[in-house]
């Protein structure tokens, strides 16, 4: 029985994600929110460069979504919703690539995704989290394409 206990402890310790100082763990991934640091709002490019500079010992970039099918079940979107962080916009790591969108980790972001606002995407090149109230007086969080020069807070992700 003692051997199994130590194997379990080793497995738990070896598989746990260690987040750098300032990052928080959400469903096994590490995120840093500019608003938590008191950082100023930035353009999408400035936000992305800020994140990348943090990664001198590991890879950091703007955060991606997509571990779940809807904004209501994606762990990062749920955290943003629970902490009321998207009222003024929050940059994510997705950009237009020709006529499609792509997450910065190379995955496609389908224009049919349930993460999009019902009227998005339109003609802008960068992606942010936003929120609005619907006709039933329910607040909904979603992603929307935005002009890359707009100023928003942002969320960085530490990649494996």
HELIX and SHEET records of a PDB file:
HELIX    1   1 UNK A    2  UNK A   15  1                                  14    
HELIX    2   2 UNK A   34  UNK A   37  1                                   4    
HELIX    3   3 UNK A   44  UNK A   54  1                                  11    
HELIX    4   4 UNK A   75  UNK A   82  1                                   8    
SHEET    1   A 4 UNK A  24  UNK A  26  0                                        
SHEET    2   A 4 UNK A  29  UNK A  33 -1                                        
SHEET    3   A 4 UNK A 153  UNK A 159 -1                                        
SHEET    4   A 4 UNK A  59  UNK A  62 -1                                        
SHEET    1   B 6 UNK A  24  UNK A  26  0                                        
SHEET    2   B 6 UNK A  29  UNK A  33 -1                                        
SHEET    3   B 6 UNK A 153  UNK A 159 -1                                        
SHEET    4   B 6 UNK A  90  UNK A  97  1                                        
SHEET    5   B 6 UNK A 100  UNK A 103 -1                                        
SHEET    6   B 6 UNK A 108  UNK A 109 -1                                        
SHEET    1   C 6 UNK A  24  UNK A  26  0                                        
SHEET    2   C 6 UNK A  29  UNK A  33 -1                                        
SHEET    3   C 6 UNK A 153  UNK A 159 -1                                        
SHEET    4   C 6 UNK A  90  UNK A  97  1                                        
SHEET    5   C 6 UNK A 126  UNK A 133 -1                                        
SHEET    6   C 6 UNK A 139  UNK A 146 -1                                        
END                                                                             
